[in-house]
Amino acid sequence: MSAVDEHALVRMHEVRIPGRVDLRHPLLIAVLAPNGLVTPAFAPLMASGVRLVPYDNADGKDRTHALRKASIDYILVNLLN
């Protein structure tokens, strides 16, 4: 996800992989979830070492914008240093 101006189209990509993917650490590093939507279903991921990163949508914009900002912030702080 990259920063776009307010008039650009937001594009999200879905990837389908045949078979089962083991979503545990170290293959999966973090899961971003909106505040208030963090459920006990995340417990097995967190137990395997995956970080749960809640993000806020307080500015009232589309959740996609909040997720993009949270993703970029997470990558810049945690993965590029």
PyMOL Python script that loads the backbone (N, CA, C, O; Angstrom):
from pymol import cmd

cmd.read_pdbstr("""\
ATOM      1  N   MET A   1       0.853  -1.169   0.000  1.00  0.00           N
ATOM      2  CA  MET A   1       0.000   0.000   0.000  1.00  0.00           C
ATOM      3  C   MET A   1       0.895   1.227   0.000  1.00  0.00           C
ATOM      4  O   MET A   1       1.887   1.287   0.727  1.00  0.00           O
ATOM      5  N   SER A   2       0.553   2.159  -0.784  1.00  0.00           N
ATOM      6  CA  SER A   2       1.358   3.381  -0.821  1.00  0.00           C
ATOM      7  C   SER A   2       0.442   4.582  -0.670  1.00  0.00           C
ATOM      8  O   SER A   2      -0.765   4.499  -0.899  1.00  0.00           O
ATOM      9  N   ALA A   3       1.030   5.678  -0.289  1.00  0.00           N
ATOM     10  CA  ALA A   3       0.247   6.891  -0.102  1.00  0.00           C
ATOM     11  C   ALA A   3      -0.289   7.375  -1.437  1.00  0.00           C
ATOM     12  O   ALA A   3       0.424   7.367  -2.441  1.00  0.00           O
ATOM     13  N   VAL A   4      -1.534   7.793  -1.448  1.00  0.00           N
ATOM     14  CA  VAL A   4      -2.149   8.354  -2.653  1.00  0.00           C
ATOM     15  C   VAL A   4      -2.875   9.621  -2.252  1.00  0.00           C
ATOM     16  O   VAL A   4      -3.228   9.805  -1.087  1.00  0.00           O
ATOM     17  N   ASP A   5      -3.097  10.494  -3.220  1.00  0.00           N
ATOM     18  CA  ASP A   5      -3.838  11.690  -2.881  1.00  0.00           C
ATOM     19  C   ASP A   5      -5.321  11.333  -2.755  1.00  0.00           C
ATOM     20  O   ASP A   5      -5.740  10.248  -3.157  1.00  0.00           O
ATOM     21  N   GLU A   6      -6.098  12.237  -2.203  1.00  0.00           N
ATOM     22  CA  GLU A   6      -7.503  11.964  -1.896  1.00  0.00           C
ATOM     23  C   GLU A   6      -8.346  11.648  -3.129  1.00  0.00           C
ATOM     24  O   GLU A   6      -9.425  11.070  -2.996  1.00  0.00           O
ATOM     25  N   HIS A   7      -7.882  12.012  -4.327  1.00  0.00           N
ATOM     26  CA  HIS A   7      -8.672  11.803  -5.535  1.00  0.00           C
ATOM     27  C   HIS A   7      -8.269  10.549  -6.297  1.00  0.00           C
ATOM     28  O   HIS A   7      -8.931  10.176  -7.266  1.00  0.00           O
ATOM     29  N   ALA A   8      -7.222   9.910  -5.883  1.00  0.00           N
ATOM     30  CA  ALA A   8      -6.760   8.702  -6.573  1.00  0.00           C
ATOM     31  C   ALA A   8      -7.622   7.510  -6.165  1.00  0.00           C
ATOM     32  O   ALA A   8      -8.192   7.482  -5.074  1.00  0.00           O
ATOM     33  N   LEU A   9      -7.703   6.549  -7.043  1.00  0.00           N
ATOM     34  CA  LEU A   9      -8.429   5.326  -6.724  1.00  0.00           C
ATOM     35  C   LEU A   9      -7.618   4.495  -5.744  1.00  0.00           C
ATOM     36  O   LEU A   9      -6.394   4.411  -5.843  1.00  0.00           O
ATOM     37  N   VAL A  10      -8.305   3.893  -4.815  1.00  0.00           N
ATOM     38  CA  VAL A  10      -7.650   3.013  -3.860  1.00  0.00           C
ATOM     39  C   VAL A  10      -7.750   1.604  -4.426  1.00  0.00           C
ATOM     40  O   VAL A  10      -8.832   1.141  -4.789  1.00  0.00           O
ATOM     41  N   ARG A  11      -6.614   0.935  -4.495  1.00  0.00           N
ATOM     42  CA  ARG A  11      -6.594  -0.417  -5.042  1.00  0.00           C
ATOM     43  C   ARG A  11      -6.132  -1.379  -3.963  1.00  0.00           C
ATOM     44  O   ARG A  11      -5.143  -1.144  -3.269  1.00  0.00           O
ATOM     45  N   MET A  12      -6.868  -2.458  -3.844  1.00  0.00           N
ATOM     46  CA  MET A  12      -6.467  -3.524  -2.935  1.00  0.00           C
ATOM     47  C   MET A  12      -6.351  -4.781  -3.776  1.00  0.00           C
ATOM     48  O   MET A  12      -7.121  -4.983  -4.715  1.00  0.00           O
ATOM     49  N   HIS A  13      -5.400  -5.613  -3.441  1.00  0.00           N
ATOM     50  CA  HIS A  13      -5.158  -6.826  -4.209  1.00  0.00           C
ATOM     51  C   HIS A  13      -5.431  -8.045  -3.352  1.00  0.00           C
ATOM     52  O   HIS A  13      -5.053  -8.105  -2.182  1.00  0.00           O
ATOM     53  N   GLU A  14      -6.081  -8.994  -3.946  1.00  0.00           N
ATOM     54  CA  GLU A  14      -6.332 -10.266  -3.276  1.00  0.00           C
ATOM     55  C   GLU A  14      -5.481 -11.322  -3.947  1.00  0.00           C
ATOM     56  O   GLU A  14      -5.415 -11.400  -5.174  1.00  0.00           O
ATOM     57  N   VAL A  15      -4.833 -12.129  -3.134  1.00  0.00           N
ATOM     58  CA  VAL A  15      -4.004 -13.205  -3.661  1.00  0.00           C
ATOM     59  C   VAL A  15      -4.621 -14.517  -3.202  1.00  0.00           C
ATOM     60  O   VAL A  15      -4.896 -14.710  -2.018  1.00  0.00           O
ATOM     61  N   ARG A  16      -4.832 -15.408  -4.153  1.00  0.00           N
ATOM     62  CA  ARG A  16      -5.366 -16.730  -3.814  1.00  0.00           C
ATOM     63  C   ARG A  16      -4.276 -17.761  -4.038  1.00  0.00           C
ATOM     64  O   ARG A  16      -3.638 -17.805  -5.091  1.00  0.00           O
ATOM     65  N   ILE A  17      -4.081 -18.582  -3.030  1.00  0.00           N
ATOM     66  CA  ILE A  17      -3.037 -19.594  -3.071  1.00  0.00           C
ATOM     67  C   ILE A  17      -3.712 -20.957  -2.933  1.00  0.00           C
ATOM     68  O   ILE A  17      -4.462 -21.186  -1.984  1.00  0.00           O
ATOM     69  N   PRO A  18      -3.450 -21.855  -3.871  1.00  0.00           N
ATOM     70  CA  PRO A  18      -4.060 -23.174  -3.740  1.00  0.00           C
ATOM     71  C   PRO A  18      -3.469 -23.913  -2.535  1.00  0.00           C
ATOM     72  O   PRO A  18      -2.263 -23.859  -2.295  1.00  0.00           O
ATOM     73  N   GLY A  19      -4.299 -24.578  -1.811  1.00  0.00           N
ATOM     74  CA  GLY A  19      -3.817 -25.315  -0.653  1.00  0.00           C
ATOM     75  C   GLY A  19      -3.887 -24.488   0.613  1.00  0.00           C
ATOM     76  O   GLY A  19      -4.487 -23.414   0.634  1.00  0.00           O
ATOM     77  N   ARG A  20      -3.283 -24.983   1.649  1.00  0.00           N
ATOM     78  CA  ARG A  20      -3.326 -24.354   2.960  1.00  0.00           C
ATOM     79  C   ARG A  20      -2.029 -23.576   3.224  1.00  0.00           C
ATOM     80  O   ARG A  20      -0.937 -24.037   2.892  1.00  0.00           O
ATOM     81  N   VAL A  21      -2.168 -22.413   3.817  1.00  0.00           N
ATOM     82  CA  VAL A  21      -1.015 -21.591   4.187  1.00  0.00           C
ATOM     83  C   VAL A  21      -0.953 -21.539   5.709  1.00  0.00           C
ATOM     84  O   VAL A  21      -1.940 -21.205   6.363  1.00  0.00           O
ATOM     85  N   ASP A  22       0.193 -21.865   6.263  1.00  0.00           N
ATOM     86  CA  ASP A  22       0.372 -21.872   7.704  1.00  0.00           C
ATOM     87  C   ASP A  22       0.610 -20.444   8.189  1.00  0.00           C
ATOM     88  O   ASP A  22       1.729 -19.937   8.101  1.00  0.00           O
ATOM     89  N   LEU A  23      -0.419 -19.805   8.691  1.00  0.00           N
ATOM     90  CA  LEU A  23      -0.321 -18.415   9.127  1.00  0.00           C
ATOM     91  C   LEU A  23       0.124 -18.347  10.579  1.00  0.00           C
ATOM     92  O   LEU A  23      -0.677 -18.127  11.487  1.00  0.00           O
ATOM     93  N   ARG A  24       1.407 -18.538  10.772  1.00  0.00           N
ATOM     94  CA  ARG A  24       2.015 -18.411  12.093  1.00  0.00           C
ATOM     95  C   ARG A  24       3.360 -17.712  11.921  1.00  0.00           C
ATOM     96  O   ARG A  24       3.908 -17.620  10.823  1.00  0.00           O
ATOM     97  N   HIS A  25       3.856 -17.236  13.022  1.00  0.00           N
ATOM     98  CA  HIS A  25       5.189 -16.652  13.018  1.00  0.00           C
ATOM     99  C   HIS A  25       6.192 -17.749  12.701  1.00  0.00           C
ATOM    100  O   HIS A  25       6.026 -18.839  13.250  1.00  0.00           O
ATOM    101  N   PRO A  26       7.187 -17.580  11.896  1.00  0.00           N
ATOM    102  CA  PRO A  26       7.715 -16.338  11.337  1.00  0.00           C
ATOM    103  C   PRO A  26       7.182 -16.006   9.946  1.00  0.00           C
ATOM    104  O   PRO A  26       7.569 -14.988   9.373  1.00  0.00           O
ATOM    105  N   LEU A  27       6.304 -16.838   9.390  1.00  0.00           N
ATOM    106  CA  LEU A  27       5.775 -16.531   8.060  1.00  0.00           C
ATOM    107  C   LEU A  27       4.845 -15.327   8.075  1.00  0.00           C
ATOM    108  O   LEU A  27       4.762 -14.589   7.093  1.00  0.00           O
ATOM    109  N   LEU A  28       4.155 -15.131   9.172  1.00  0.00           N
ATOM    110  CA  LEU A  28       3.276 -13.982   9.356  1.00  0.00           C
ATOM    111  C   LEU A  28       3.820 -13.188  10.534  1.00  0.00           C
ATOM    112  O   LEU A  28       3.986 -13.731  11.626  1.00  0.00           O
ATOM    113  N   ILE A  29       4.099 -11.909  10.322  1.00  0.00           N
ATOM    114  CA  ILE A  29       4.722 -11.088  11.352  1.00  0.00           C
ATOM    115  C   ILE A  29       3.682 -10.341  12.178  1.00  0.00           C
ATOM    116  O   ILE A  29       3.791 -10.275  13.403  1.00  0.00           O
ATOM    117  N   ALA A  30       2.672  -9.777  11.512  1.00  0.00           N
ATOM    118  CA  ALA A  30       1.693  -8.959  12.227  1.00  0.00           C
ATOM    119  C   ALA A  30       0.351  -9.007  11.521  1.00  0.00           C
ATOM    120  O   ALA A  30       0.265  -9.232  10.314  1.00  0.00           O
ATOM    121  N   VAL A  31      -0.688  -8.789  12.304  1.00  0.00           N
ATOM    122  CA  VAL A  31      -2.046  -8.647  11.791  1.00  0.00           C
ATOM    123  C   VAL A  31      -2.554  -7.304  12.275  1.00  0.00           C
ATOM    124  O   VAL A  31      -2.506  -7.009  13.469  1.00  0.00           O
ATOM    125  N   LEU A  32      -3.041  -6.489  11.351  1.00  0.00           N
ATOM    126  CA  LEU A  32      -3.619  -5.204  11.717  1.00  0.00           C
ATOM    127  C   LEU A  32      -5.134  -5.351  11.753  1.00  0.00           C
ATOM    128  O   LEU A  32      -5.738  -5.877  10.818  1.00  0.00           O
ATOM    129  N   ALA A  33      -5.739  -4.886  12.829  1.00  0.00           N
ATOM    130  CA  ALA A  33      -7.186  -4.996  13.000  1.00  0.00           C
ATOM    131  C   ALA A  33      -7.722  -3.696  13.581  1.00  0.00           C
ATOM    132  O   ALA A  33      -7.075  -3.084  14.431  1.00  0.00           O
ATOM    133  N   PRO A  34      -8.900  -3.270  13.131  1.00  0.00           N
ATOM    134  CA  PRO A  34      -9.478  -2.042  13.674  1.00  0.00           C
ATOM    135  C   PRO A  34      -9.778  -2.191  15.164  1.00  0.00           C
ATOM    136  O   PRO A  34     -10.192  -3.257  15.619  1.00  0.00           O
ATOM    137  N   ASN A  35      -9.565  -1.114  15.915  1.00  0.00           N
ATOM    138  CA  ASN A  35      -9.949  -1.113  17.328  1.00  0.00           C
ATOM    139  C   ASN A  35     -11.407  -1.542  17.443  1.00  0.00           C
ATOM    140  O   ASN A  35     -12.247  -1.125  16.646  1.00  0.00           O
ATOM    141  N   GLY A  36     -11.699  -2.360  18.419  1.00  0.00           N
ATOM    142  CA  GLY A  36     -13.070  -2.821  18.615  1.00  0.00           C
ATOM    143  C   GLY A  36     -13.400  -4.092  17.866  1.00  0.00           C
ATOM    144  O   GLY A  36     -14.416  -4.725  18.151  1.00  0.00           O
ATOM    145  N   LEU A  37     -12.564  -4.484  16.909  1.00  0.00           N
ATOM    146  CA  LEU A  37     -12.817  -5.706  16.168  1.00  0.00           C
ATOM    147  C   LEU A  37     -11.797  -6.793  16.479  1.00  0.00           C
ATOM    148  O   LEU A  37     -11.689  -7.785  15.759  1.00  0.00           O
ATOM    149  N   VAL A  38     -11.061  -6.593  17.547  1.00  0.00           N
ATOM    150  CA  VAL A  38     -10.098  -7.597  17.981  1.00  0.00           C
ATOM    151  C   VAL A  38     -10.872  -8.631  18.798  1.00  0.00           C
ATOM    152  O   VAL A  38     -11.466  -8.304  19.826  1.00  0.00           O
ATOM    153  N   THR A  39     -10.860  -9.867  18.334  1.00  0.00           N
ATOM    154  CA  THR A  39     -11.655 -10.916  18.969  1.00  0.00           C
ATOM    155  C   THR A  39     -10.749 -12.024  19.500  1.00  0.00           C
ATOM    156  O   THR A  39      -9.560 -12.058  19.185  1.00  0.00           O
ATOM    157  N   PRO A  40     -11.304 -12.922  20.298  1.00  0.00           N
ATOM    158  CA  PRO A  40     -10.529 -14.068  20.781  1.00  0.00           C
ATOM    159  C   PRO A  40     -10.014 -14.960  19.650  1.00  0.00           C
ATOM    160  O   PRO A  40      -9.112 -15.769  19.870  1.00  0.00           O
ATOM    161  N   ALA A  41     -10.564 -14.827  18.457  1.00  0.00           N
ATOM    162  CA  ALA A  41     -10.088 -15.621  17.316  1.00  0.00           C
ATOM    163  C   ALA A  41      -8.626 -15.337  16.995  1.00  0.00           C
ATOM    164  O   ALA A  41      -7.962 -16.151  16.353  1.00  0.00           O
ATOM    165  N   PHE A  42      -8.120 -14.187  17.439  1.00  0.00           N
ATOM    166  CA  PHE A  42      -6.721 -13.837  17.192  1.00  0.00           C
ATOM    167  C   PHE A  42      -5.759 -14.536  18.158  1.00  0.00           C
ATOM    168  O   PHE A  42      -4.550 -14.533  17.928  1.00  0.00           O
ATOM    169  N   ALA A  43      -6.277 -15.129  19.228  1.00  0.00           N
ATOM    170  CA  ALA A  43      -5.433 -15.724  20.272  1.00  0.00           C
ATOM    171  C   ALA A  43      -4.429 -16.744  19.728  1.00  0.00           C
ATOM    172  O   ALA A  43      -3.262 -16.683  20.115  1.00  0.00           O
ATOM    173  N   PRO A  44      -4.818 -17.683  18.846  1.00  0.00           N
ATOM    174  CA  PRO A  44      -3.822 -18.639  18.337  1.00  0.00           C
ATOM    175  C   PRO A  44      -2.691 -17.964  17.556  1.00  0.00           C
ATOM    176  O   PRO A  44      -1.539 -18.393  17.635  1.00  0.00           O
ATOM    177  N   LEU A  45      -3.014 -16.924  16.812  1.00  0.00           N
ATOM    178  CA  LEU A  45      -1.969 -16.191  16.085  1.00  0.00           C
ATOM    179  C   LEU A  45      -1.007 -15.528  17.055  1.00  0.00           C
ATOM    180  O   LEU A  45       0.210 -15.620  16.896  1.00  0.00           O
ATOM    181  N   MET A  46      -1.554 -14.862  18.055  1.00  0.00           N
ATOM    182  CA  MET A  46      -0.715 -14.176  19.028  1.00  0.00           C
ATOM    183  C   MET A  46       0.135 -15.177  19.806  1.00  0.00           C
ATOM    184  O   MET A  46       1.287 -14.887  20.125  1.00  0.00           O
ATOM    185  N   ALA A  47      -0.415 -16.348  20.115  1.00  0.00           N
ATOM    186  CA  ALA A  47       0.344 -17.375  20.834  1.00  0.00           C
ATOM    187  C   ALA A  47       1.518 -17.890  20.007  1.00  0.00           C
ATOM    188  O   ALA A  47       2.515 -18.350  20.563  1.00  0.00           O
ATOM    189  N   SER A  48       1.403 -17.814  18.674  1.00  0.00           N
ATOM    190  CA  SER A  48       2.491 -18.278  17.815  1.00  0.00           C
ATOM    191  C   SER A  48       3.555 -17.205  17.611  1.00  0.00           C
ATOM    192  O   SER A  48       4.574 -17.463  16.970  1.00  0.00           O
ATOM    193  N   GLY A  49       3.329 -15.992  18.152  1.00  0.00           N
ATOM    194  CA  GLY A  49       4.321 -14.924  18.039  1.00  0.00           C
ATOM    195  C   GLY A  49       3.948 -13.821  17.073  1.00  0.00           C
ATOM    196  O   GLY A  49       4.722 -12.884  16.878  1.00  0.00           O
ATOM    197  N   VAL A  50       2.777 -13.913  16.464  1.00  0.00           N
ATOM    198  CA  VAL A  50       2.318 -12.856  15.549  1.00  0.00           C
ATOM    199  C   VAL A  50       1.872 -11.661  16.386  1.00  0.00           C
ATOM    200  O   VAL A  50       1.161 -11.819  17.379  1.00  0.00           O
ATOM    201  N   ARG A  51       2.296 -10.466  15.980  1.00  0.00           N
ATOM    202  CA  ARG A  51       1.895  -9.249  16.689  1.00  0.00           C
ATOM    203  C   ARG A  51       0.528  -8.806  16.218  1.00  0.00           C
ATOM    204  O   ARG A  51       0.261  -8.763  15.017  1.00  0.00           O
ATOM    205  N   LEU A  52      -0.332  -8.478  17.155  1.00  0.00           N
ATOM    206  CA  LEU A  52      -1.630  -7.910  16.836  1.00  0.00           C
ATOM    207  C   LEU A  52      -1.505  -6.401  16.961  1.00  0.00           C
ATOM    208  O   LEU A  52      -1.167  -5.886  18.027  1.00  0.00           O
ATOM    209  N   VAL A  53      -1.780  -5.694  15.871  1.00  0.00           N
ATOM    210  CA  VAL A  53      -1.611  -4.246  15.828  1.00  0.00           C
ATOM    211  C   VAL A  53      -2.975  -3.603  15.601  1.00  0.00           C
ATOM    212  O   VAL A  53      -3.445  -3.545  14.465  1.00  0.00           O
ATOM    213  N   PRO A  54      -3.621  -3.117  16.666  1.00  0.00           N
ATOM    214  CA  PRO A  54      -4.893  -2.433  16.470  1.00  0.00           C
ATOM    215  C   PRO A  54      -4.658  -1.043  15.891  1.00  0.00           C
ATOM    216  O   PRO A  54      -3.655  -0.397  16.194  1.00  0.00           O
ATOM    217  N   TYR A  55      -5.578  -0.594  15.065  1.00  0.00           N
ATOM    218  CA  TYR A  55      -5.461   0.760  14.524  1.00  0.00           C
ATOM    219  C   TYR A  55      -6.780   1.489  14.700  1.00  0.00           C
ATOM    220  O   TYR A  55      -7.837   0.875  14.843  1.00  0.00           O
ATOM    221  N   ASP A  56      -6.696   2.804  14.687  1.00  0.00           N
ATOM    222  CA  ASP A  56      -7.845   3.654  14.947  1.00  0.00           C
ATOM    223  C   ASP A  56      -8.339   4.284  13.656  1.00  0.00           C
ATOM    224  O   ASP A  56      -7.548   4.622  12.775  1.00  0.00           O
ATOM    225  N   ASN A  57      -9.633   4.437  13.552  1.00  0.00           N
ATOM    226  CA  ASN A  57     -10.230   5.116  12.401  1.00  0.00           C
ATOM    227  C   ASN A  57     -10.935   6.383  12.888  1.00  0.00           C
ATOM    228  O   ASN A  57     -12.033   6.708  12.438  1.00  0.00           O
ATOM    229  N   ALA A  58     -10.286   7.088  13.812  1.00  0.00           N
ATOM    230  CA  ALA A  58     -10.902   8.241  14.471  1.00  0.00           C
ATOM    231  C   ALA A  58     -11.129   9.427  13.549  1.00  0.00           C
ATOM    232  O   ALA A  58     -11.965  10.282  13.841  1.00  0.00           O
ATOM    233  N   ASP A  59     -10.400   9.495  12.439  1.00  0.00           N
ATOM    234  CA  ASP A  59     -10.554  10.668  11.575  1.00  0.00           C
ATOM    235  C   ASP A  59     -11.823  10.604  10.732  1.00  0.00           C
ATOM    236  O   ASP A  59     -12.128  11.555  10.012  1.00  0.00           O
ATOM    237  N   GLY A  60     -12.572   9.499  10.809  1.00  0.00           N
ATOM    238  CA  GLY A  60     -13.841   9.394  10.099  1.00  0.00           C
ATOM    239  C   GLY A  60     -13.725   9.018   8.638  1.00  0.00           C
ATOM    240  O   GLY A  60     -14.743   8.894   7.958  1.00  0.00           O
ATOM    241  N   LYS A  61     -12.510   8.830   8.131  1.00  0.00           N
ATOM    242  CA  LYS A  61     -12.342   8.449   6.732  1.00  0.00           C
ATOM    243  C   LYS A  61     -12.672   6.978   6.539  1.00  0.00           C
ATOM    244  O   LYS A  61     -12.851   6.233   7.503  1.00  0.00           O
ATOM    245  N   ASP A  62     -12.744   6.595   5.337  1.00  0.00           N
ATOM    246  CA  ASP A  62     -12.926   5.209   4.951  1.00  0.00           C
ATOM    247  C   ASP A  62     -11.895   4.343   5.667  1.00  0.00           C
ATOM    248  O   ASP A  62     -10.739   4.744   5.800  1.00  0.00           O
ATOM    249  N   ARG A  63     -12.297   3.167   6.125  1.00  0.00           N
ATOM    250  CA  ARG A  63     -11.401   2.278   6.869  1.00  0.00           C
ATOM    251  C   ARG A  63     -10.164   1.912   6.044  1.00  0.00           C
ATOM    252  O   ARG A  63      -9.107   1.634   6.610  1.00  0.00           O
ATOM    253  N   THR A  64     -10.285   1.911   4.724  1.00  0.00           N
ATOM    254  CA  THR A  64      -9.145   1.588   3.872  1.00  0.00           C
ATOM    255  C   THR A  64      -8.016   2.589   4.076  1.00  0.00           C
ATOM    256  O   THR A  64      -6.847   2.206   4.107  1.00  0.00           O
ATOM    257  N   HIS A  65      -8.354   3.864   4.216  1.00  0.00           N
ATOM    258  CA  HIS A  65      -7.328   4.892   4.450  1.00  0.00           C
ATOM    259  C   HIS A  65      -6.650   4.672   5.804  1.00  0.00           C
ATOM    260  O   HIS A  65      -5.431   4.801   5.918  1.00  0.00           O
ATOM    261  N   ALA A  66      -7.435   4.342   6.823  1.00  0.00           N
ATOM    262  CA  ALA A  66      -6.860   4.107   8.148  1.00  0.00           C
ATOM    263  C   ALA A  66      -5.961   2.878   8.133  1.00  0.00           C
ATOM    264  O   ALA A  66      -4.895   2.884   8.748  1.00  0.00           O
ATOM    265  N   LEU A  67      -6.380   1.821   7.436  1.00  0.00           N
ATOM    266  CA  LEU A  67      -5.560   0.611   7.345  1.00  0.00           C
ATOM    267  C   LEU A  67      -4.267   0.897   6.589  1.00  0.00           C
ATOM    268  O   LEU A  67      -3.206   0.415   6.985  1.00  0.00           O
ATOM    269  N   ARG A  68      -4.336   1.668   5.518  1.00  0.00           N
ATOM    270  CA  ARG A  68      -3.131   2.009   4.757  1.00  0.00           C
ATOM    271  C   ARG A  68      -2.140   2.775   5.627  1.00  0.00           C
ATOM    272  O   ARG A  68      -0.947   2.473   5.635  1.00  0.00           O
ATOM    273  N   LYS A  69      -2.646   3.771   6.361  1.00  0.00           N
ATOM    274  CA  LYS A  69      -1.765   4.555   7.227  1.00  0.00           C
ATOM    275  C   LYS A  69      -1.151   3.676   8.312  1.00  0.00           C
ATOM    276  O   LYS A  69       0.051   3.763   8.565  1.00  0.00           O
ATOM    277  N   ALA A  70      -1.950   2.838   8.954  1.00  0.00           N
ATOM    278  CA  ALA A  70      -1.438   1.961  10.006  1.00  0.00           C
ATOM    279  C   ALA A  70      -0.407   0.987   9.451  1.00  0.00           C
ATOM    280  O   ALA A  70       0.595   0.706  10.109  1.00  0.00           O
ATOM    281  N   SER A  71      -0.640   0.475   8.259  1.00  0.00           N
ATOM    282  CA  SER A  71       0.301  -0.463   7.637  1.00  0.00           C
ATOM    283  C   SER A  71       1.627   0.213   7.336  1.00  0.00           C
ATOM    284  O   SER A  71       2.689  -0.322   7.655  1.00  0.00           O
ATOM    285  N   ILE A  72       1.567   1.380   6.727  1.00  0.00           N
ATOM    286  CA  ILE A  72       2.792   2.111   6.393  1.00  0.00           C
ATOM    287  C   ILE A  72       3.549   2.489   7.660  1.00  0.00           C
ATOM    288  O   ILE A  72       4.770   2.346   7.719  1.00  0.00           O
ATOM    289  N   ASP A  73       2.833   2.970   8.675  1.00  0.00           N
ATOM    290  CA  ASP A  73       3.475   3.324   9.947  1.00  0.00           C
ATOM    291  C   ASP A  73       4.154   2.108  10.561  1.00  0.00           C
ATOM    292  O   ASP A  73       5.286   2.209  11.034  1.00  0.00           O
ATOM    293  N   TYR A  74       3.481   0.959  10.561  1.00  0.00           N
ATOM    294  CA  TYR A  74       4.054  -0.256  11.137  1.00  0.00           C
ATOM    295  C   TYR A  74       5.322  -0.657  10.389  1.00  0.00           C
ATOM    296  O   TYR A  74       6.338  -0.977  11.006  1.00  0.00           O
ATOM    297  N   ILE A  75       5.260  -0.638   9.072  1.00  0.00           N
ATOM    298  CA  ILE A  75       6.420  -1.036   8.261  1.00  0.00           C
ATOM    299  C   ILE A  75       7.591  -0.087   8.503  1.00  0.00           C
ATOM    300  O   ILE A  75       8.722  -0.534   8.690  1.00  0.00           O
ATOM    301  N   LEU A  76       7.331   1.204   8.500  1.00  0.00           N
ATOM    302  CA  LEU A  76       8.418   2.169   8.694  1.00  0.00           C
ATOM    303  C   LEU A  76       9.078   2.024  10.062  1.00  0.00           C
ATOM    304  O   LEU A  76      10.302   2.113  10.166  1.00  0.00           O
ATOM    305  N   VAL A  77       8.303   1.805  11.093  1.00  0.00           N
ATOM    306  CA  VAL A  77       8.853   1.736  12.458  1.00  0.00           C
ATOM    307  C   VAL A  77       9.455   0.378  12.770  1.00  0.00           C
ATOM    308  O   VAL A  77      10.496   0.304  13.423  1.00  0.00           O
ATOM    309  N   ASN A  78       8.824  -0.698  12.320  1.00  0.00           N
ATOM    310  CA  ASN A  78       9.218  -2.026  12.769  1.00  0.00           C
ATOM    311  C   ASN A  78      10.019  -2.858  11.770  1.00  0.00           C
ATOM    312  O   ASN A  78      10.751  -3.762  12.173  1.00  0.00           O
ATOM    313  N   LEU A  79       9.897  -2.573  10.502  1.00  0.00           N
ATOM    314  CA  LEU A  79      10.539  -3.447   9.513  1.00  0.00           C
ATOM    315  C   LEU A  79      11.662  -2.787   8.737  1.00  0.00           C
ATOM    316  O   LEU A  79      12.483  -3.488   8.145  1.00  0.00           O
ATOM    317  N   LEU A  80      11.727  -1.489   8.719  1.00  0.00           N
ATOM    318  CA  LEU A  80      12.754  -0.801   7.930  1.00  0.00           C
ATOM    319  C   LEU A  80      13.878  -0.233   8.777  1.00  0.00           C
ATOM    320  O   LEU A  80      14.772   0.426   8.246  1.00  0.00           O
ATOM    321  N   ASN A  81      13.854  -0.467  10.051  1.00  0.00           N
ATOM    322  CA  ASN A  81      14.915   0.057  10.921  1.00  0.00           C
ATOM    323  C   ASN A  81      15.914  -1.024  11.257  1.00  0.00           C
ATOM    324  O   ASN A  81      16.878  -0.771  11.979  1.00  0.00           O
TER     325      ASN A  81
END
""", "prot")
cmd.dss("prot")
cmd.show_as("cartoon", "prot")
cmd.util.cbc("prot")
cmd.orient("prot")
